[in-house]
Each structure stands twice: as C-alpha cells, then as structure tokens.
Amino acid sequence: MGSRIIPVILIALLLLFHGQLWLGRGSIPNVNELQQKLDAQRAANLLARQTNERLAAEVRDLQEGLEMVEEKARLELGMVKPNEIFVQVGR
C-alpha cells in the first residue's frame, strides 16, 4: 500500500501543475491575452507619440512664424511695440 501512495501523490502534483499551466494566473491563455493588450498599448503609445511630435512641430512653426512676422513688420512697416522707441539708421 505504501508503494502506491508516492506515485499517486506525484500524479496529483503533476495534474495540479498542469492545471495551473492552462487555467491559473500566468497560464498560456492568460499570457496570450496580456501580450495582445501590451501590443495594443504599444500601438496606442506610438500613435500618441507621433501626435505629440506633430503638435510640437506645429507649436515651433507657430512660434517661429510669429517671430518672422514681427521681424518683417518691424523692418518693412516700421511697427513698434508699446513703450518702445523705433530708431532707423540710414538706408
């Protein structure tokens, strides 16, 4: 009788571990589901990063554009800011 208990215990442990592999936390289906979620999040992050880069470039363009407009207005039209004195040295 004693020689049968050890194989039965080993088989029970094997079934328990095999069940964990297929049904428990960290099981193959669970890992596949988490991998799909991770892939979707990475794709969303990439899209958000591209959007952020595009918006940052647009902000830079607007800032530089305003500086260019201001410079052109100063040089060509003689415009000045409030509390500023415009002095033009011969042309």
C-alpha positions as CSV (number, residue, x, y, z in Angstrom):
1,M,0.0,0.0,0.0
2,G,2.9,2.4,0.9
3,S,4.4,1.9,-2.6
4,R,1.2,3.2,-4.3
5,I,0.9,6.4,-2.3
6,I,4.0,8.1,-3.7
7,P,3.1,7.7,-7.4
8,V,-0.5,8.8,-6.6
9,I,0.9,12.0,-4.9
10,L,3.3,12.6,-7.8
11,I,0.5,12.2,-10.4
12,A,-1.8,14.6,-8.3
13,L,1.0,17.2,-8.2
14,L,1.6,16.8,-11.9
15,L,-2.2,17.3,-12.6
16,L,-2.1,20.3,-10.3
17,F,0.8,22.0,-12.1
18,H,-0.6,21.1,-15.5
19,G,-3.9,22.7,-14.4
20,Q,-2.1,25.8,-13.4
21,L,-0.4,25.9,-16.8
22,W,-3.7,26.0,-18.6
23,L,-6.1,27.6,-16.1
24,G,-4.3,29.6,-13.4
25,R,-2.6,33.0,-13.3
26,G,0.2,33.1,-15.7
27,S,-1.4,30.4,-17.8
28,I,-0.8,30.2,-21.5
29,P,-4.2,31.8,-22.5
30,N,-3.7,34.5,-19.8
31,V,-0.2,35.3,-21.2
32,N,-1.5,35.5,-24.7
33,E,-4.3,37.9,-23.6
34,L,-1.8,40.1,-21.8
35,Q,0.5,40.1,-24.8
36,Q,-2.3,41.3,-27.0
37,K,-3.1,44.1,-24.6
38,L,0.5,45.0,-24.5
39,D,0.7,45.1,-28.3
40,A,-2.4,47.3,-28.4
41,Q,-1.0,49.7,-25.8
42,R,2.3,49.9,-27.6
43,A,0.5,50.8,-30.8
44,A,-1.6,53.5,-28.9
45,N,1.6,54.8,-27.4
46,L,3.3,55.1,-30.8
47,L,0.3,56.9,-32.2
48,A,0.2,59.3,-29.2
49,R,4.0,59.9,-29.6
50,Q,3.5,60.7,-33.3
51,T,0.7,63.1,-32.5
52,N,2.8,64.8,-29.8
53,E,5.7,65.2,-32.2
54,R,3.4,66.7,-34.8
55,L,1.9,69.1,-32.3
56,A,5.3,70.1,-31.0
57,A,6.5,70.8,-34.6
58,E,3.3,72.9,-35.2
59,V,4.0,74.9,-32.0
60,R,7.6,75.5,-33.1
61,D,6.4,76.6,-36.5
62,L,3.9,79.0,-35.0
63,Q,6.5,80.5,-32.6
64,E,9.0,80.9,-35.4
65,G,6.3,82.2,-37.7
66,L,5.3,84.9,-35.2
67,E,8.9,85.9,-34.8
68,M,9.2,86.2,-38.6
69,V,6.0,88.2,-38.9
70,E,7.2,90.5,-36.1
71,E,10.6,91.0,-37.7
72,K,9.0,91.7,-41.1
73,A,6.6,94.2,-39.6
74,R,9.4,96.0,-37.8
75,L,11.7,96.2,-40.9
76,E,9.2,96.8,-43.7
77,L,6.5,98.7,-41.9
78,G,8.4,100.3,-39.0
79,M,6.0,98.9,-36.4
80,V,7.0,99.1,-32.7
81,K,5.8,97.5,-29.5
82,P,4.1,99.6,-26.8
83,N,6.6,101.6,-24.8
84,E,9.3,101.1,-27.4
85,I,11.1,103.8,-29.5
86,F,11.8,103.0,-33.1
87,V,15.1,104.3,-34.4
88,Q,16.0,103.9,-38.1
89,V,19.6,104.4,-39.1
90,G,20.0,105.5,-42.7
91,R,19.2,103.2,-45.6
